[in-house]
């Protein structure tokens, strides 16, 4: 009898929780000391405010996390030996990176700006942190399952079905993308100081 071992493939979901912890720290440092007026400040033109960046990310989370939860809860396979490379390995190399660096389209800008005016920046951040906590819970549940066997359609990639483990890895990638944009706004010339 051969000795089958359980081993983590490169890009396994083990690192997703740690990446979300780092995103939480970055997000909290971004809004620490930020007033609502500063959160809604825009440099002009089509450039977003800090709140707009966060609302876009929150909107993506609100549409994505229920899909991820349904997918993770629906996977019935438990631990199984993973031999060789995963079928989702090439996804791990490209999709989260694309999600992190693809341009943000200005779709629904009026609705986003209206949501920013109605909600304080700290409330928006609190909702983001709640979704991150839900994703961490899904990662813990997913560690006991072979998530590369399931596929889901994400709102940002609705034309493709991607493996569920890769879909979970897109959450910290999207967090980095939107937090980077918000940080640029805070560092912009003319940003109101206290």
Secondary structure, 3 states (H helix, E strand, C coil): CCCCCCCCCCCCCHHHHHHHHHHHHHHHHHHCCCCHHHHHCCCCCCCCCHHHHHHHHHHHHHHHHHHHHHHHHHCCCCCCCCCCCCCCHHHHHHHHHHHHHCCCCCCCHHHHHHHHHHCCHHHHHHHHHHHHHHHHHHHHHHCCCCHHHCEECCHHHCCCCEEHHHHHHHHHHHHHHHHHHHHHHHCCCCCCCC
